[in-house]
Amino acid sequence: MKDLTGFRGLVFVLLLSSSQQRSQPNYPEDCSEIQSANPQAYSGVYTIQAEPFPPFQVYCEMLSDGGWTVLQRRTGDRLSFNRNWEEYKHGFGYPTIDLWLGLENVFLLTQKKSTTLRVDLWDFEGGSAFAEYEDFRLGNEGTAYELHVGEYRGNAGDAIRGAYHGIDQNGYGFSTIDRDNDGCNPCIFGDIAIHQCVDTKHSGWWFSKCGSADLNGEWHPSGDNIGWASGLHWETWKSVPYSAQASRMMIKSTTKCY
């Protein structure tokens, strides 16, 4: 009789476990998957999940060429991007306004699929430009979320690889105010020696001897946005150190790479 009771208990536990698994929602992996399942989906906030990790919220830009997951957005000075490692790792801001999605989330989103990175830039004069990179991915935290990008296309210039030789950010780890991975020991700019790029950039980024790209610097208003060391900089776009009015970074998955 005891054996039968034990068997019934085991069956009950298995049924309960199966029921709980069925009750858990199946979240899409990214915004591209959402648009593929529903081509009429609107841009907005969605919940996605890179299994087996917990789900999280993202902003999806549903465009004619696919569903894009927004990684970064800057539109003003309401949100400081001069943050420490843990904040950049986990993300901060608001999905519908200014945000940083988080290095760990981006790492998870770029591990199982081939991914395209798109950078959009807007100036104060009504102009805009973009840069796209194929095969975008980040390494894990042990590599300091090392940046990897493939072929470039666009009209903003390839600022990640740099406006001149020796400052290629491709293959570099992320740096913050409390984590230095920029390769300066020190970096010499004229008669100025810089030991850490974050000391002048006031942001977190994949600095390579500082480099030509940094969209996480200090935001500056129109009329006071030229010549600053820290800003929303994409230095292959403008002929002067020009801090953009707004920026957006987002990714779109293309094919599976298992």
N, C-alpha and C positions, 0 to 999 in steps of 0.2 A: 504493500500500500504506500510505503514511504517513497519507493522508486517512482510510482505513478504520480504522486504529488510533486516530486522534484521535476519530473518530465513536463507536467503541466505548467509549473513555474517557469521553466526554461522557454517553453513555447510562448508564454505571455510576454516575457522580456523581449524575445525576438520580434514579436508582433508590435510591441510598443516602440521598439527601436526603428522598425520599418516604417511605422506610422509617422514618427517624428521626422525621419528623413524625407518622406513624401511631403510633409507639411512645410519644409523649408523652401523658400522661393528660389527659383533658378535665375540668377542675375546674369545679364550679358557680360562679356569680357571687356568690351569697350564700346565707344560710340559708333565705330564702323559696323559692328555687329548689330547694333540697334537699328541703324538705317537700312542695313541689308534685310532685316526682318520686317521693317516697316518703312518703305521709301517715302511715306508721307509724314514721318515723324518731324516734329518741330524742334528748333533749337531750344535748349533749356537745361535744367538740372536733372540728372538721372543717377541712379545707383548702379554701379558695376562691381564686378568681383574678379580678381585674378586668383583663382583657386590654387591651393586650399586656404588662402588668406582671407581675412574678413572683408566684407563689401565696404565700399566707400563712395561718396558722392563726387560727381564731376560735372562740369558744364560741357555740353555737346554743341558744337557748331555744325548744324546739318546743312551742308552745301551741296551744290550740284555734282561735285566730284567726290562726294563721300561724307561720312560722319567723322568729324574731327574732335578729339579729346583735348580740351584746353589745359595746358600745363602752367602757363604764366600769362597774366594780363596786367598792364599798367595803364592807368588813365589819369592819374593825378598824384597828389602828395598825401592823400588820406591814409595811406598804409606804408609804414616804414619797411624797407627791405634790408636794413642793416641788422641782420639777425645772426644768432649763433648756429652751431652745427645741428643741434637737436631740432630746432625750429625748421631749418631747411630740409632736414631729413623727413619730418612728418608733415610739413606743409603749414600754411597759414593764409589768412584772408577769407574772402567770401566768394563762393562760386559764381555769383552773378555780377560781381564788381571786380576789384583788384584781388589777385590771388597768386599763390605759389602752391602747386599741387602736392609737392613733396618728393624728394629724391627717391625714397624707398618705393613709393607708388609708381613713379616713372620707371624705375628699374624693373618692377614686376610686370608692367604693361609692355615692356619691350623685349621680354625674354623668349616668348613662344611664337612671335610673329615678326615678319619683316615689316618695318615701320618707316614711314616718311615723316620727317619733321618739317613744319612750315613756320617761318617767322614773318609776321606782318608788322610793318612800321608806318606811322603817320607823322607828318611834320605839322608845323603851325601855319604853313602857307597853303594848305589844302592838298598837298601831295601825299603820295603813298608809295611804298615799295615792298617787295617780298623776297625771301630766300627760302628755297626748299632743299632738303638733303635726304637722299635715299639712305636706306640701311642705318637709320638712327637707332642707337641703343646706349644704355648706361651699364657699366659694370656694377658689381655689388658694393656694399659698404666697405669691404676689405680693400677695394681698389680706390676708395674715396669717390665712388660713383663716377668712375672714369668715363669720359665722353668719347663716343665713336660715331662718326658720320661718314657717309659715302659721297656719291657724286652730287655736286651742287648744280642748281639751276635757279634763275631769277634775275631781277634787275637791281637788287640792293647790294650786290657784291658778296664775295665769300669772306666775310669778316671772321668766321671761325678759324679759317686757315691763315688769316692775317693780311693786312695791307702791305706788309713787307716780310722778307725772309726772317725766320728765327722766332716767330711768335705764334706758331700754329697751336691752337687750343685742342685740336683733335688728338685724343690719346692722353689728355691731362685729367687729373682728378679735380674735384670741387674744393674750393677754399672758402672759409668763413672767418669771422673775427677771432674765432678760437681754434681754427684748424687750417694750417698753412700747407698748400700743395702746389704753389705757383712757380717753383723753379728759380726764384730769385735768391741770390746768395752773395752780394745783393745784385739787383738790376740797376744798370747805370743809364740814365737819360740825361745827356749833356753833362752838367756838373752836379746832377742830383742822383744820390744813391737811394734806392728803395729796397727794403728788406722784405716787405710784405705788400702785395698789391692792394689788399683790403684796407691798408692804412690810408690810401688816397682814394680808392674806389668806393669805400663805405658800403660794401655789398658782398653777397656771396655769388661766386661764378667759377667757371672752369678757366681760371687765369693761367696763362702761359707767358711768363715774363710780362705779365699784365695783358698783352694782346690787344686785338682790335674790336672785340665784341664784349659788351657787358650791358645787359638790359635791366639789371637789378640795382643800378646806382641811384643816386638822388634825383628826384624829379624836379625840373625847373620850369617856370612859367614862360610864356611867350615874351620875347624882348630881353630875357635874362637866361637864355638857354644855350649860349655859345661860349666855348672856351673853358668850360669846367672840367676838372679831372674826373669828377664823379657825375654820371648822368646815365640816360638811356642811350647808350652809344652803340652804333654800328658803323665803324669808321671807314668802311669801304663804300658807304652810301653818300656821304657828304664830304666835301673837300676841307671842311673845318671840323673841330671837335663840337659836334652838334648833338644836343640832347633832344630826343624825339618827344613829341607830344604824347604819343601812345604806342604801346607795343603789345604783341600777342604771340605766344608760342603754342603750337598745338601739334598733335600727332594723329596719323591715320594709318591703320594696319592695312596691309595689302595681301600677302599670302602667308600660309602656315609654313613654318620651318622646323617641324619636329624631326 
